[in-house]
């Protein structure tokens, strides 16, 4: 069985997402540090120099790096972990080892091994969890913005150990079994079908380090749960179903990584007067028949308060007029929408005698001969006289 190799990213001391320039800078520094000419007779430095060169050779080649990220050392060294089942070295090309081994042994190579799982340095800084919350606001609060307070339970970096998980005055050791990678390589099968896969290190639980004296405050986790009251500023113009993101207000980061974000979903209660579509506000305004026919000065409600509007004589039912700049502010702060008012003419459901006679006279003046001109109760009363 070949000797265990360290993770190439760990060898160069860079993160898995390191850029080409970061790789080159790290390589030059280490190559100079361990160069045989500067360390004559030092076998350890010579071995590290070879290790650094091997790591850079793989990670500086995009295709080799991609295979290494997906399959680990087996993706770039076919002899690693048992060699080729077909005899001798071969180019893996685009073969998916996860699919190949899964067809032989029924799967089970996800996660940290073959078949799509990517190996990550367990000690690298990681961003904390994204937390989610919700808040309900009124129509007017959505239009003009507001502040809301939320009670939140989140993980925060332990103040006693500062996120290390170790008791004050102590440090963690690199796991000797996995050498800090958090994973161990396991040889499976035999003969022509011998191959290796990876699994979380049982000694360190996949953390890559061993804490001998855990912090009492966080029990070695590096973080503690705390209740917090968060003030959220809801921007003017936000709509129902949209969200507000507060950076750094989520869960605590791991290994010195940044805190996660807090994502707040906003629900807007509907208004009993208005409805909106984007930045436009819509309102139905009821007027009488006389107001529509003769014109009138109306008091129109808006989200800013009441405004006066002169309704032209002869306005027809369903007519829509616009109040410019009386809509919802744009959420990016660039202007406001308009308010659209639809005229609804109310037809009286019952008339007294004076009202009916006035309408009959109006109908006759308009030359309308197909309306009821009073051949009902009032007409009978007039005949009796």
C-alpha positions as CSV (number, residue, x, y, z in Angstrom):
1,X,0.0,0.0,0.0
2,X,1.5,3.4,-1.0
3,X,2.3,5.9,1.7
4,X,-0.3,8.5,2.7
5,X,0.1,11.8,1.0
6,X,-0.8,15.1,2.6
7,X,-3.5,17.3,1.0
8,X,-1.9,19.4,-1.7
9,X,-3.6,22.6,-0.5
10,X,-2.3,21.9,3.0
11,X,1.2,21.4,1.6
12,X,1.1,24.9,0.0
13,X,-0.7,26.4,2.9
14,X,-3.6,27.8,0.8
15,X,-7.4,27.4,0.8
16,X,-9.2,25.3,-1.8
17,X,-10.4,28.3,-3.6
18,X,-7.0,29.9,-3.9
19,X,-6.3,31.8,-7.1
20,X,-3.4,31.1,-9.5
21,X,-1.5,34.0,-8.1
22,X,-1.9,32.8,-4.6
23,X,-0.7,29.4,-5.6
24,X,2.4,30.8,-7.3
25,X,3.2,33.0,-4.4
26,X,2.9,30.2,-1.8
27,X,5.0,27.9,-4.0
28,X,7.8,30.3,-4.5
29,X,8.0,31.0,-0.7
30,X,8.1,27.3,0.2
31,X,10.4,26.3,-2.6
32,X,12.9,28.9,-1.5
33,X,12.6,27.8,2.1
34,X,13.2,24.1,1.4
35,X,15.6,24.3,-1.6
36,X,18.4,21.7,-1.3
37,X,21.0,24.4,-2.0
38,X,19.9,26.3,1.1
39,X,19.6,23.2,3.2
40,X,22.6,21.0,2.3
41,X,22.4,17.5,3.7
42,X,18.9,18.1,5.2
43,X,16.8,15.1,4.2
44,X,13.7,16.5,5.7
45,X,14.0,19.8,3.7
46,X,14.7,17.7,0.6
47,X,11.5,15.7,1.1
48,X,9.4,18.8,1.7
49,X,10.9,20.4,-1.4
50,X,9.8,17.5,-3.5
51,X,6.4,17.5,-1.8
52,X,5.9,21.3,-2.6
53,X,6.9,20.8,-6.2
54,X,4.5,17.9,-6.6
55,X,1.6,19.9,-5.1
56,X,2.3,22.9,-7.3
57,X,2.6,20.8,-10.4
58,X,-0.9,19.4,-9.9
59,X,-2.7,22.5,-8.6
60,X,-1.2,24.8,-11.3
61,X,-2.7,22.6,-14.0
62,X,-6.5,23.4,-14.3
63,X,-7.4,19.9,-15.6
64,X,-5.3,18.1,-13.0
65,X,-6.5,20.4,-10.3
66,X,-10.1,19.7,-11.2
67,X,-9.6,15.9,-11.1
68,X,-7.7,16.3,-7.8
69,X,-10.6,18.3,-6.3
70,X,-13.1,15.6,-7.3
71,X,-11.2,12.4,-6.6
72,X,-8.2,13.4,-4.4
73,X,-4.8,11.8,-5.0
74,X,-6.4,8.9,-6.9
75,X,-7.6,11.4,-9.5
76,X,-4.0,12.4,-10.5
77,X,-2.0,9.3,-9.6
78,X,-3.6,6.0,-10.8
79,X,-1.1,4.0,-8.8
80,X,-2.2,5.6,-5.6
81,X,-4.5,3.4,-3.6
82,X,-4.0,0.1,-5.4
83,X,-3.1,1.1,-8.9
84,X,-5.0,0.3,-12.1
85,X,-7.2,-2.8,-12.1
86,X,-6.3,-3.2,-15.8
87,X,-2.5,-3.4,-15.2
88,X,-0.2,-0.4,-15.2
89,X,-0.8,3.3,-15.2
90,X,-3.5,4.8,-17.4
91,X,-5.1,8.2,-18.0
92,X,-8.4,8.4,-16.2
93,X,-9.7,11.2,-18.5
94,X,-13.3,12.0,-17.7
95,X,-14.1,8.7,-16.1
96,X,-16.3,9.2,-13.0
97,X,-14.8,6.8,-10.4
98,X,-17.9,7.3,-8.2
99,X,-20.2,5.9,-10.9
100,X,-17.7,3.1,-11.7
101,X,-17.2,1.9,-8.2
102,X,-20.9,2.5,-7.4
103,X,-21.9,0.0,-10.2
104,X,-19.6,-2.6,-8.7
105,X,-20.4,-2.2,-5.0
106,X,-23.8,-0.5,-4.9
107,X,-22.8,3.1,-4.2
108,X,-21.9,4.6,-0.9
109,X,-19.1,6.7,-2.1
110,X,-20.6,10.1,-1.6
111,X,-19.5,12.7,0.9
112,X,-15.8,12.8,1.4
113,X,-14.9,10.0,-1.1
114,X,-15.6,9.4,-4.7
115,X,-18.8,10.4,-6.6
116,X,-19.1,14.1,-6.3
117,X,-17.9,14.8,-2.7
118,X,-15.0,17.3,-2.6
119,X,-12.4,17.2,0.1
120,X,-12.0,20.3,2.1
121,X,-9.5,21.3,4.8
122,X,-11.4,20.9,8.0
123,X,-9.3,23.6,9.7
124,X,-9.7,26.2,6.9
125,X,-11.8,29.3,7.9
126,X,-15.5,28.8,7.0
127,X,-18.4,31.2,6.9
128,X,-21.1,30.7,9.5
129,X,-24.6,29.5,8.8
130,X,-27.2,31.7,7.2
131,X,-30.1,32.2,9.6
132,X,-33.7,33.0,8.5
133,X,-36.5,34.9,10.1
134,X,-39.7,36.6,9.1
135,X,-41.5,39.8,9.9
136,X,-45.0,41.2,9.1
137,X,-45.6,44.9,8.4
138,X,-48.5,47.1,7.3
139,X,-49.1,48.4,3.8
140,X,-47.9,51.9,4.9
141,X,-44.8,50.6,6.7
142,X,-43.9,48.8,3.5
143,X,-44.4,52.0,1.5
144,X,-42.3,54.3,3.7
145,X,-40.0,51.9,5.5
146,X,-39.8,51.2,9.2
147,X,-37.7,49.6,11.9
148,X,-38.6,46.3,13.6
149,X,-37.0,44.3,16.5
150,X,-36.5,40.6,16.2
151,X,-35.6,38.1,19.0
152,X,-33.0,35.8,17.6
153,X,-31.1,32.7,18.9
154,X,-27.8,32.3,17.1
155,X,-24.4,30.7,17.7
156,X,-21.6,33.2,18.6
157,X,-17.9,32.8,18.9
158,X,-17.1,31.7,22.5
159,X,-15.6,34.6,24.4
160,X,-13.7,32.3,26.7
161,X,-11.6,30.4,24.1
162,X,-12.1,32.9,21.2
163,X,-13.4,30.1,19.0
164,X,-10.5,27.6,19.4
165,X,-12.5,25.2,21.5
166,X,-9.5,24.8,23.8
167,X,-9.4,25.7,27.5
168,X,-7.5,28.9,28.1
169,X,-3.7,28.4,28.0
170,X,-4.0,25.2,25.9
171,X,-3.9,24.4,22.2
172,X,-5.1,21.6,19.9
173,X,-2.8,19.1,18.3
174,X,-2.9,18.0,14.7
175,X,-4.5,14.6,14.5
176,X,-1.7,12.0,13.9
177,X,-4.0,9.6,12.1
178,X,-5.2,11.9,9.3
179,X,-2.4,14.5,9.6
180,X,-4.9,17.3,9.9
181,X,-6.9,16.5,6.8
182,X,-9.9,15.1,8.7
183,X,-10.0,12.1,6.4
184,X,-8.3,8.7,6.2
185,X,-7.8,6.6,3.1
186,X,-9.3,3.1,3.3
187,X,-8.2,0.2,1.1
188,X,-11.1,-1.8,-0.3
189,X,-11.4,-4.9,-2.5
190,X,-8.5,-7.0,-3.5
191,X,-6.5,-8.3,-6.4
192,X,-7.3,-6.7,-9.7
193,X,-10.2,-4.8,-8.1
194,X,-8.3,-3.2,-5.3
195,X,-9.0,0.5,-4.8
196,X,-9.0,3.1,-2.0
197,X,-11.6,5.6,-0.8
198,X,-11.7,8.1,1.9
199,X,-13.8,8.4,5.1
200,X,-13.9,10.8,8.1
201,X,-11.2,10.2,10.5
202,X,-12.6,8.3,13.5
203,X,-10.0,9.6,15.9
204,X,-10.6,13.3,15.5
205,X,-14.2,13.0,14.1
206,X,-13.2,14.6,10.8
207,X,-12.0,17.8,12.5
208,X,-8.3,17.3,11.7
209,X,-7.3,18.2,15.2
210,X,-7.6,16.8,18.7
211,X,-8.5,19.0,21.7
212,X,-7.1,17.5,24.9
213,X,-8.6,20.1,27.2
214,X,-11.9,21.4,25.9
215,X,-13.2,24.8,26.9
216,X,-15.7,24.6,29.7
217,X,-17.8,27.4,28.3
218,X,-18.5,25.9,24.9
219,X,-17.5,22.3,25.6
220,X,-14.9,22.4,22.8
221,X,-17.2,23.5,20.0
222,X,-15.8,27.1,19.8
223,X,-19.3,28.6,19.8
224,X,-22.2,29.2,22.2
225,X,-25.9,29.8,21.7
226,X,-27.1,33.3,22.7
227,X,-30.4,35.2,22.6
228,X,-30.1,38.5,20.8
229,X,-32.5,41.4,20.0
230,X,-31.8,42.6,16.5
231,X,-33.1,45.9,15.0
232,X,-34.0,45.5,11.4
233,X,-34.4,48.5,9.1
234,X,-37.0,47.8,6.5
235,X,-36.4,49.9,3.3
236,X,-39.1,52.0,1.8
237,X,-40.8,50.4,-1.1
238,X,-40.3,46.8,-0.1
239,X,-43.0,44.4,-1.4
240,X,-44.7,41.4,0.0
241,X,-42.4,38.3,-0.2
242,X,-39.2,40.2,-0.6
243,X,-36.3,39.8,1.9
244,X,-33.8,41.9,3.8
245,X,-30.3,40.5,4.3
246,X,-28.2,41.6,7.2
247,X,-24.5,40.6,6.7
248,X,-22.6,39.2,9.6
249,X,-25.7,38.7,11.8
250,X,-26.0,34.9,11.2
251,X,-24.2,32.0,12.9
252,X,-20.6,32.3,14.1
253,X,-17.9,31.5,11.6
254,X,-15.7,28.4,12.0
255,X,-11.9,28.5,12.4
256,X,-11.8,32.2,12.3
257,X,-14.2,32.5,9.3
258,X,-16.7,35.4,9.0
259,X,-20.2,35.1,10.6
260,X,-23.0,34.1,8.3
261,X,-25.9,36.4,7.2
262,X,-29.4,36.9,8.5
263,X,-32.1,36.6,5.9
264,X,-35.5,38.2,6.8
265,X,-38.6,37.4,4.8
266,X,-41.1,40.3,4.7
267,X,-44.9,39.8,4.7
268,X,-47.1,42.9,4.0
269,X,-50.6,43.0,5.3
270,X,-53.1,44.1,2.6
271,X,-54.7,47.6,2.9
272,X,-58.5,48.0,3.1
273,X,-58.3,50.9,0.6
274,X,-55.3,50.5,-1.6
275,X,-53.6,47.7,-3.6
276,X,-50.3,47.9,-5.4
277,X,-48.4,46.6,-8.4
278,X,-44.8,47.4,-8.1
279,X,-44.6,51.1,-7.3
280,X,-48.1,51.8,-8.6
281,X,-51.0,52.2,-6.2
282,X,-54.6,51.6,-7.2
283,X,-57.8,53.0,-5.6
284,X,-61.5,52.7,-6.4
285,X,-63.3,56.0,-5.8
286,X,-67.1,56.0,-5.6
287,X,-69.0,59.1,-6.8
288,X,-72.7,59.8,-7.2
289,X,-74.5,60.1,-10.5
290,X,-74.8,63.8,-10.1
291,X,-71.1,64.2,-9.3
292,X,-70.2,62.2,-12.4
293,X,-72.6,64.2,-14.6
294,X,-72.0,67.7,-13.2
295,X,-68.5,67.4,-12.0
296,X,-67.3,67.8,-8.4
297,X,-64.4,68.6,-6.2
298,X,-63.4,65.3,-4.6
299,X,-61.3,64.4,-1.6
300,X,-59.1,61.4,-2.6
301,X,-57.2,59.3,-0.1
302,X,-53.5,58.6,-0.8
303,X,-50.8,56.9,1.2
304,X,-49.5,60.5,2.0
305,X,-53.0,61.6,3.2
306,X,-56.0,63.2,1.5
307,X,-55.7,65.4,-1.7
308,X,-58.2,67.4,-3.6
309,X,-59.1,66.5,-7.2
310,X,-61.5,68.3,-9.6
311,X,-63.6,65.6,-11.3
312,X,-64.6,66.8,-14.8
313,X,-68.3,67.0,-15.7
314,X,-69.5,64.0,-17.7
315,X,-67.0,61.6,-16.2
316,X,-68.0,58.1,-17.3
317,X,-68.0,55.0,-15.0
318,X,-64.7,53.2,-15.1
319,X,-62.7,56.3,-16.0
320,X,-59.2,56.2,-14.5
321,X,-57.2,59.3,-13.6
322,X,-53.6,59.5,-12.4
323,X,-52.1,61.2,-9.4
324,X,-48.4,61.6,-10.2
325,X,-45.9,60.8,-7.6
326,X,-48.5,59.5,-5.1
327,X,-47.4,55.8,-5.5
328,X,-44.8,53.7,-3.7
329,X,-41.2,54.9,-3.4
330,X,-38.8,52.8,-5.5
331,X,-36.9,50.4,-3.2
332,X,-33.6,51.7,-4.7
333,X,-34.5,55.3,-3.8
334,X,-35.0,56.4,-7.3
335,X,-38.3,58.3,-7.5
336,X,-41.9,57.2,-6.7
337,X,-44.7,55.5,-8.7
338,X,-48.1,57.0,-9.4
339,X,-51.6,56.4,-7.9
340,X,-54.4,55.4,-10.3
341,X,-58.0,56.1,-9.3
342,X,-60.9,54.3,-11.0
343,X,-64.2,56.1,-10.9
344,X,-67.2,54.0,-9.7
345,X,-70.6,55.6,-10.2
346,X,-73.1,54.7,-7.5
347,X,-76.7,54.2,-8.7
348,X,-79.2,54.8,-5.9
349,X,-81.1,51.7,-5.0
350,X,-84.2,53.6,-3.8
351,X,-85.7,57.1,-4.5
352,X,-88.2,59.3,-2.7
353,X,-91.0,61.1,-4.5
354,X,-89.0,64.3,-5.1
355,X,-86.0,62.5,-6.3
356,X,-88.0,60.4,-8.7
357,X,-89.9,63.3,-10.2
358,X,-86.6,65.1,-10.7
359,X,-85.2,62.1,-12.6
360,X,-88.3,61.7,-14.6
361,X,-88.1,65.4,-15.7
362,X,-84.4,64.8,-16.5
363,X,-85.3,61.7,-18.6
364,X,-88.0,63.7,-20.5
365,X,-85.6,66.6,-21.1
366,X,-83.1,64.1,-22.6
367,X,-85.8,62.6,-24.8
368,X,-85.7,59.2,-23.2
369,X,-89.0,57.5,-23.7
370,X,-88.1,54.0,-22.6
371,X,-87.8,54.7,-18.8
372,X,-90.4,54.1,-16.1
373,X,-92.1,57.6,-15.9
374,X,-94.0,56.9,-12.7
375,X,-96.8,54.5,-13.7
376,X,-96.5,53.0,-10.3
377,X,-97.5,54.0,-6.8
378,X,-97.1,57.7,-7.2
379,X,-98.9,57.8,-10.5
380,X,-101.9,56.1,-9.0
381,X,-102.0,58.6,-6.1
382,X,-102.1,61.5,-8.6
383,X,-105.0,59.9,-10.6
384,X,-107.1,59.6,-7.4
385,X,-106.8,63.3,-6.8
